[in-house]
Each structure stands twice: as C-alpha cells, then as structure tokens.
Amino acid sequence: MKDLVLNELKVYAKEVNSKSIQGVRSHMTKKGLHGFADHFYSKKSKHPLSECSEYYLDDLDFIKKAIKIDPNSIKYASKKIKAK
C-alpha cells in the first residue's frame, strides 16, 4: 500500500511541477472541459500525503522516500520524525 501512495506522489509531483501539463489543464478548463482537466493535479489539489494515516507519516523510511520524490512532503511527517 505504501508503494501505491508513493506512486501517486510521483504523479502529483510530476504534474504539479510540469508547466506543460499545467498549461494543458488550464487550456481545458478555459474551454469548459472541466471533466478532462480534473484528471490532472493542480497546485490547488490536496497533497497525497495529507490523507495518509499517522502510521505512514511516522515511518522514517516511507517519509525519506516521499521527500526524495517531493521535498514538500516534509510538512506531513509526524512530530516524532521531525524531532529526529
């Protein structure tokens, strides 16, 4: 299950940081194709780790992998991990 979350985080990071993908999303939205645009993450979308349980966010190896994918993932690490 952790691998699924990390894969979703990869997709999130790729789409949010890609100007071309965000351009396509913006173009679709302007043309009224909201259904198609919803298939891409935007900077307004929830971060995949925001919905993870404390069990995942308290796992040092998982958080290290998440930070390698998206450095902003540190915000979601547990207090125990941040204290280390």
C-alpha positions, -999 to 999 in steps of 0.1 A, spaced: 0 0 0 29 24 7 41 18 -28 7 30 -41 9 62 -21 45 68 -33 35 62 -69 6 87 -65 31 112 -50 53 107 -81 23 115 -103 14 145 -82 49 159 -82 53 154 -119 20 171 -128 22 200 -104 58 208 -114 53 205 -152 45 238 -169 33 219 -200 8 197 -181 -5 227 -161 -8 246 -194 -29 218 -209 -50 217 -177 -56 254 -178 -65 253 -215 -90 226 -209 -106 245 -181 -108 276 -202 -126 257 -229 -151 243 -204 -137 208 -204 -135 206 -166 -141 168 -166 -109 163 -186 -89 188 -166 -99 171 -134 -76 142 -144 -46 163 -138 -33 175 -104 -30 212 -99 -13 233 -72 -47 236 -55 -51 199 -53 -46 181 -20 -11 167 -14 -14 129 -15 2 127 20 -24 149 35 -48 120 36 -23 94 49 -27 78 83 -3 86 112 11 51 107 26 61 73 37 95 84 55 80 114 76 56 92 111 71 87 118 50 56 85 60 40 90 97 47 126 96 33 113 81 1 85 107 -1 109 135 5 131 123 -23 101 124 -46 87 157 -34 107 178 -8 74 194 3 65 161 18 84 170 50 54 191 60 34 159 65 59 140 86 50 132 122 63 153 150 84 123 161 101 122 127 106 160 126 123 159 160 150 135 148 
